[in-house]
C-alpha cells in the first residue's frame, strides 16, 4: 500500500520540486506516517481493546476488510432497488458520512497532534513541506478508506449497468471523497477560528462518542426500518431539498448516465458536483487557510511553551458525588470508592468511549419492542425490554475496572484498607446510582407512556433484579479495584464460564418475573425480597478481604 | 575550528501573554559547555527554542554561527542538535525506524544512517531493542533514543534540556563523559538543568535565569567568589530569592500536625 503511494509520489517528484517543496523530506515524512497508520486502529473499532502486538500487524487489513463488507451491504441496494438514482445516492451518502466521520474522529488526533510539532520543529524542514506532507497524508488515508468502502458497490454497478457506468462511478466516488475532505477541512477551520483548542478537543471527543453510538445502533436500526416493498416503490421525482444534499448530485449524475435522462435537474446536479468542490478549495486557499495554519501553529506553539491552564473545579460548592456519598455510604473507604468512581467516570474520555456505545445497543432494542407494542402484542412485553438491558447495563460495572491510567492505582496497595471490600462496594454503589438509575428513569418514562402507571411495580422489580444480577456478577467474578486494570486486558476480564452462567441467571430471573407479573401482590413481595438481598449482597461485597483480592490478582 | 562566537544574543525579549524573556544578552564561544539554570517557568525552554530556530517571533537579535535565526531558521537547524525535555517520540516506530526518519530529514544517506544508528544504539546497550516498537520503552530508554536522534547528524551546537532524566547511574556517567568529549572536539553545548551538582562540576560557564533575566553569568569559581558561598545550590537559592526554606519547612511540619 505505502509502496504504491510512494511510487506515485516519486513520479510526481518534479511537480513538488517546482512548488519549492523538499521532496526527499516529504517522502521521509510520508513514509513513516503511512507506517504509523498501519499500526494504528481506526476509531470505529477503538472500543475493542487490542489483544497483543502480533495482532496489530493485521489490524489495518482487518479494518479495511470490515469497511469493505459494510460497504458491500449498503451496496447491495444497487441490486435490491430498481432505479439507479436512489440506490447510488444511498451508497454515496454512506461513503461521505463514513469519510467525514472517520476524518473527524480518527484523523482529528492526527491533525491536532502536537507530537508532530515537537518532533519536526527542531529539524531543518520548512513548514510548506510539512503542510504538503499532511495534506497528502489525509488524501491518501481518505482514498484508502473510500475505496475499501466502495469496492463492492463498484463491482455491483459494473455487473448491473456495465463498464461505462462503472468508470463513471469510480470518478464520482473519488469526487465524493474529496468533497468530504474539503467539507471536513472547512468545518475544522471554522471551529478553530471560533473556539479554543481545549474546547475543540472536547467537541471532537463528543463527536467520537456519538459516532460510535451511531455506528453501533445504526446497523441494528436501519435494516429494520427499510422494508423491501418500500425500496421497490420509491419515487424517481427530484424534490427541491435534494439539491441541498451532495449525495443526490452524484446519484443524479449516475441516473442521467444510466437512464439517459438529460433534463434540467440532472444538469444542475452535474454543475453542483463539479463546481462546489472547486469553490471550496478556492475558499480554503484564500483568506481562511492562512489564518488557519497560523492559528494551528500558535496552538502548537502555545501548548509547547505555556503550561495549560487546565480545568478547575469550584471547591466552594460541594460536588454532587460528595453530597450523594454522604447519603449512600458510611465507611470512609466506601466513600472513597464511590467518589473516585463517580468523578473519574465523568472525566475520563476513554471510559465514555468504551461505555456509552453500549447505550447505543439499548436504543434499537427498545425501538424493536415498541414497534411490537404498536402492533398490539402482549401486554407484558415491556418486562422483556427491562431484561434485555441487563447485558448492556453490566458493561458499566465491568468497565469501571479499566483505565489507561491503571498504573496510578498503586495507592490501593499502599493504604491500610481493612477490609478493602468497602472500596469495591463504594464503586458498585456509584455505578448503581450514576448509571443504572438514570437508565431506568428513562425506561420508566417510556413505559409509562405506553403502558401506564400499572407498570410501576414491574419496573421497580426489574431494577432491583438487575441490581441483584450485577451484585451476583460482582461476587463471583475476580475482585478488582476500580480503574486498576490495563484496558488491553478487558477482553479476558470475565471468563466465558461466568458469562454463560450470568446469561442463564438473568434469563431465569426474567422468566420468574414474567410468571409473577400475573399476581400484583406477588410483585410487591418480590420487590421486598430482592431489595433485601441486594442490600445484603452489597454488605457481603464490602467485606471482601485482601486475600480474595490477591487471589484474583494472581489469576 | 571556529573561534568567532557561535552564539550571539542581543536584547532578546519574548512574551506570550506576559513577558517570558526580558532583554537577554550573551555571546558564546565554541568548545564551551554552558550550564543554563533557573527556577521553573524562568524561560529556559523558551530561550532554547529561540536559539534553535523553533520560535521566530521574538524581538532582538540572535545569531547562530553567523546566521540570523529569524531569516535562516532551516540552515540553523541543520547545524544544531536539540534534545528536548518532553520525551516525545513516535511510539509506534522502532528506534531504527525513528532514527532513519530523523536521518532522512537531515538528508543523510540511508546506509550511513543505518550504520551510525546501530553503532550508537549498541554503545547505549539498546541493540537488543533496536527493532522493538518504543511503545513499552522506559523513560531511560526513550531518553537514550532522544539523545541519539539529537546527535545523529553530528551537529556543531547542541541544546540539551534535562538530558539525564530517567537514565540510570551508569548511563549518566557515560552521557556526561560523551558530552565532555564533544566539547573537547570544539562543539558547543547549551545545557539546561535543575541538577545543580552536575552543572557545578561539568559546565565551563554558568548562567542563571530568573524571571526572564540573566542574573548571574560566569564560571563556577567566579560565582563562588561573587556570592561568597560554597555550593552552586546555595548560590542558586541566594540569587533566585528564596531564603525562606527553613521557615517554609517548619510551616509544612506544622500543617501536617493540624
Interface residues (C-beta under 8 A of the other chain):
Chain A: X24 X25 X27 X28 X29 X31 X32 X35 X36 X39 X40 X53 X115 X118 X119 X120 X121 X122 X123 X124 X125 X126 X301 X302 X304 X305 X306 X307
Chain B: X16 X20 X41 X45 X46 X49 X52 X53 X54 X55 X74 X75 X77 X78 X80 X82 X84 X86 X88 X89 X90 X92 X93 X97 X98 X101 X102 X104 X105 X106 X107 X133 X150
